[in-house]
Amino acid sequence: MPIKLSASHGAAVDGTSPEMVNVMLAQTLAAIKAAGVTDLTDSSGGTASSTFALVAVPADLVNAPNAATNLASKATAEAQLNLVKDALLELATKANAVATATNVLGLTYNGGGTSADGTIAAIGTTTAAATGAQAAATNTVITNLNNAMASVEGLIDRIAVATGKLKMTGAVVGTYSQTVAAITVDTGTAADPGVTKAALDAKLALYAANIATLAAKLNTITGAWTVEVVVAD
């Protein structure tokens, strides 16, 4: 939205209140600073929502008896969930960098993961078949990932408001916290019955989509910004 000023006295000429002009100028300055932060490289493989809407990932897994190759192996379940954890660290690190640049309160992020390097790695959405990960332990991991994701979303929303962008939409994905606790990815002792591949793979696909959506939204904030000031007689 252009800022329209009078050439004679600098006041707004489109009916905008002085207070609103101040807000617009503050948001413009914040947007310019945010644009100085490099974009994330998103290789998650997920499809970002065009409306920046997150989807819920319910922690509602149940154990099922083994039937040939239907259970998700503990090893691959944890490997893929750790990739989600790593992606959230990438998002939190980048969002905190933008928050610092724009004087927005950032997160204390202790979720853990592989050291952030500005690139979100591919999120695997297929687990291997073997004696299964356990539902109760896996649901705990999902809940903790969801809470970290909600906290990252909350920070991105604060930055969006500061830079004059719209906040994200969609489901409430978890519980926001200013300080994100360490996330331990442990799906329990492999056993039969266990979590099915179909159920866990579906949740991994939802995570990939949400990660891509968060990255896309953050990159709209760190993208190039053009200031338009119109001076009229």
C-alpha positions in Angstrom: 0.0 0.0 0.0 1.6 3.4 -1.0 2.0 6.1 1.5 0.5 9.3 0.0 1.9 12.6 1.3 1.2 16.2 0.5 4.0 18.1 -1.3 3.3 21.2 0.7 3.2 20.0 4.3 4.0 16.2 4.3 0.6 15.2 5.8 -1.4 12.3 4.4 -3.6 13.3 1.5 -5.8 10.2 1.4 -7.7 10.6 4.6 -5.2 8.4 6.5 -4.8 9.4 10.1 -1.3 10.5 11.3 -1.3 7.5 13.7 -1.9 5.1 10.7 0.8 6.8 8.7 3.2 6.2 11.6 2.2 2.5 11.7 2.7 2.2 8.0 6.1 3.8 8.2 7.1 1.5 11.1 5.9 -1.6 9.2 7.8 -0.4 6.1 11.0 0.0 8.1 10.6 -3.4 9.6 9.9 -4.9 6.2 13.1 -3.3 4.8 15.1 -4.8 7.7 13.5 -8.2 7.2 14.3 -8.2 3.5 18.0 -8.1 4.6 17.7 -11.6 6.0 18.4 -14.3 3.4 15.6 -16.7 2.5 15.4 -20.2 3.7 16.1 -22.9 1.1 13.2 -25.3 1.4 13.9 -28.9 0.2 11.3 -30.5 2.5 9.4 -31.9 -0.4 6.1 -30.7 1.0 3.5 -28.7 -0.8 2.9 -25.3 0.7 -0.6 -24.0 1.2 -1.4 -21.2 -1.1 -3.3 -19.5 1.7 -0.6 -20.2 4.3 -2.9 -22.5 6.3 -1.5 -25.1 8.5 -3.2 -28.5 9.1 -3.5 -30.3 12.3 -1.4 -33.4 13.0 -3.3 -35.2 15.7 -1.4 -37.3 18.2 -3.9 -40.1 18.0 -1.9 -43.1 16.8 -3.0 -46.6 18.1 -1.2 -49.9 18.1 -2.3 -52.6 15.6 -1.3 -56.2 15.3 1.4 -57.1 12.7 0.0 -58.3 9.4 2.9 -59.1 7.2 4.4 -55.6 6.5 1.9 -53.2 7.9 3.9 -51.9 10.9 6.3 -48.9 10.9 9.8 -49.7 12.0 11.2 -47.9 15.1 14.4 -47.0 13.3 12.8 -45.3 10.2 10.0 -43.7 12.3 12.6 -42.0 14.4 14.7 -41.1 11.4 11.8 -39.3 9.7 10.6 -37.6 12.9 14.1 -36.3 13.5 14.0 -34.7 10.1 10.8 -32.8 11.2 12.7 -31.8 14.3 15.6 -30.6 12.2 13.3 -28.6 10.0 11.7 -26.9 12.9 15.1 -25.8 14.1 15.9 -24.3 10.7 12.6 -22.4 10.8 13.1 -21.2 14.4 16.6 -20.1 13.7 15.6 -18.1 10.6 12.6 -16.6 12.3 14.7 -15.6 15.2 17.1 -13.9 12.8 14.2 -11.9 11.3 12.9 -11.1 14.8 16.3 -9.7 15.8 16.4 -7.6 12.6 12.9 -6.2 13.2 13.0 -5.7 16.9 10.4 -8.4 17.5 10.6 -10.7 20.6 12.0 -14.0 19.4 11.8 -17.5 20.8 14.1 -19.3 23.2 14.4 -22.4 21.1 15.8 -25.5 22.8 14.0 -28.0 20.7 17.3 -29.4 19.3 18.2 -30.9 16.0 21.1 -30.8 13.5 22.8 -27.4 13.4 20.9 -25.0 11.3 22.5 -24.1 7.9 19.7 -22.2 6.1 18.4 -25.3 4.2 15.5 -27.5 5.2 16.3 -31.1 4.3 13.9 -33.4 2.6 11.3 -34.8 5.0 10.8 -38.5 4.4 7.2 -39.5 4.3 7.6 -43.3 4.1 8.7 -45.6 6.9 10.0 -49.1 6.4 8.2 -52.2 7.5 9.4 -54.0 10.7 8.4 -54.6 14.3 6.6 -51.4 15.1 7.2 -48.2 16.9 4.8 -47.8 19.9 1.7 -45.5 19.8 2.0 -43.9 23.2 5.7 -42.9 22.8 5.2 -41.8 19.2 2.2 -39.7 20.2 4.4 -37.9 22.8 6.9 -37.1 20.1 4.1 -35.8 17.8 2.7 -33.6 20.6 6.1 -32.1 21.3 6.8 -31.5 17.6 3.3 -29.9 17.3 4.0 -27.5 20.2 7.3 -26.5 18.7 5.6 -25.9 15.4 2.9 -23.8 17.0 5.6 -21.7 18.7 7.4 -21.1 15.4 4.1 -20.2 13.8 3.4 -17.7 16.6 6.8 -16.0 16.0 6.2 -15.8 12.3 2.8 -14.3 12.9 4.4 -11.6 15.1 6.9 -10.8 12.5 4.2 -10.7 9.8 2.3 -8.1 11.8 5.4 -6.1 12.4 6.1 -6.0 8.6 2.6 -5.3 7.5 1.8 -8.9 6.3 -1.2 -11.1 7.0 -0.9 -13.7 9.8 -1.1 -17.4 9.0 -4.4 -19.3 8.9 -5.6 -22.8 9.4 -5.7 -25.2 12.3 -4.3 -24.7 15.8 -1.5 -27.1 15.5 -0.2 -27.2 19.1 0.4 -25.1 22.2 2.5 -21.9 21.9 5.4 -21.4 24.3 7.9 -18.5 24.3 10.5 -21.1 25.4 10.5 -24.4 23.4 11.8 -27.4 25.5 14.1 -30.0 24.2 12.4 -32.6 21.9 13.4 -36.2 22.4 12.5 -38.5 19.5 11.9 -41.9 21.0 9.1 -44.1 19.7 9.5 -46.8 22.4 10.7 -50.3 22.3 9.8 -51.9 19.0 7.0 -54.5 19.5 4.0 -56.2 18.0 1.4 -54.7 18.0 2.7 -51.3 17.0 2.0 -48.2 14.9 1.1 -48.9 11.3 3.0 -47.6 8.4 -0.1 -46.1 6.8 -1.0 -44.1 9.9 2.5 -42.7 10.6 3.3 -42.1 6.9 0.1 -40.0 6.6 1.3 -37.8 9.6 4.7 -37.4 8.1 3.1 -36.1 4.9 1.2 -33.5 6.9 4.4 -32.4 8.6 6.1 -32.0 5.2 3.2 -29.8 4.0 3.2 -27.7 7.2 7.0 -27.3 7.1 6.8 -26.1 3.5 4.0 -23.7 4.4 5.9 -22.2 7.3 9.0 -21.8 5.1 7.0 -20.2 2.3 5.4 -17.7 4.7 8.7 -16.8 6.2 10.2 -16.3 2.8 7.4 -13.8 1.8 8.6 -11.7 4.8 12.3 -11.9 3.9 11.7 -11.3 0.2 12.6 -8.1 -1.6 10.5 -5.0 -0.5 9.6 -2.0 -2.5 8.6 1.2 -0.8 6.1 3.4 -2.7 5.6 6.9 -1.5 3.4 9.2 -3.6 3.7 12.9 -3.2 0.7 14.9 -4.4 0.0 18.6 -4.6 
